[in-house]
């Protein structure tokens, strides 16, 4: 037997699975035909947040006078913004590779031959287990062809060397809203088109309405219940159109269909322990998930390894997965929101705090937004929360921990938070709440 585990795909699921397996003393091969880091590092989380941070610095510099700072002749240099992003990706790739000591990293294409054999290049390697973690690909809309020039994908954005004068973003989900916020901060005329009745479909409706109002105040043309195929949609009035309608599971790897691994519209089907329909083959990350988030993929990768080699046999649990949207202001949620609780007929209380009541929010000049925490009405146990406002993507970790640990509102109320901070707003949210 050549290996205990061969992992196909070195994105966040595969990379973390490899580290977990090495920690268990196993012989591991990590196979990647593209660049280490997968979608997150190369095309998604890291590069887009790097661009967003540059846009935030520019937006903050423009507000300098309100902080008593005189700043003259500030302008964005998009080619340098892109160069910073590229340097950051290269640095993180190097860091990831340095962590693979003791793991065979094989930069090649893989083909499944059986439940215990993988063809890597010209070699057939034997293994006890296989983990498929091949990630996802951008979705396209029928009838709208991405040409890389006027109609582009999120991948093309990463190679632009100049800012367009105007851009229409088709798709008002997390990715679309982030790009709308990014380009608006950089001074580009932005249109944002969404086919459903709200931005961020599935998110708390009040939060979705709040970010819509904020976007409109900033001059973003928000078009809800609008189909991009409609001739009246106005695509031709923008220099570029960015297609952001989601991603699809990448199950195109050679051997998946030949082996008869069960699929659901391209997504690899797994059981509650992440095993596929073939013994000894597991799948983790975007290729096997209905929720495509890097941190969820990392959790799945580690869990799959535990279920292969340990006796715990843990079940996959997605009841408390934080979701973050890096707009300005930021948005984050975890657990149940008030609409979820009502749909599940759970008697609940909704505790609320507006950031206009936060001293630190005023210091930062970021008072737009609010916190909502949902608790069980009988026990006081925290069920979830949603935040729109300063540092929301950091604050949500505390709410997620509270849900995981079954903390009650009284436990949070009895905790001393530092002042003045944004984090103390969490306690303010439930300070007067009844808890047990």
Buried (B, 14 or more C-beta within 10 A) or exposed (E): EBBBBBBBBBBBBBBBBBBBBBEBEBBBBBBBBBBBBBBBBBBBBBBBBBBBBBBBBBBBEBEEEEEEEEEEEEEBEBEEBBEBBBEBBEEBBEEBEEEBEEBBBBBEBBBBBBBBBBBBEEEEBEBBBBBBBBBBBBEBBEEBEBEEEBBBBBBBBBEBEEBBEBBBBBBBBBBBBBBBBBBBBBBBBBBBBBBBEBBBBBBBBBBBEBBBEBBEEBEBBBBBEBEBEEEEBBBEEBEBBBBBBBBBBBBEBEBBEEBEBEBEEEBBBBEEBBBBBBEBBBBBBBBBBEEBBBBBBBBBBBBBBBBBBEEEEBEBEEEBBBBBBBBBBBBBBBBBBBBBBEEEEBEBBBBEBBBEEBEBBEEBEBBBBBBBBBBBEEBBBBBBBBBBBBBBBBBBBBBBBBBBEEBBBBBBBEEEBEEEBBBBBBBBBBEEBBBE
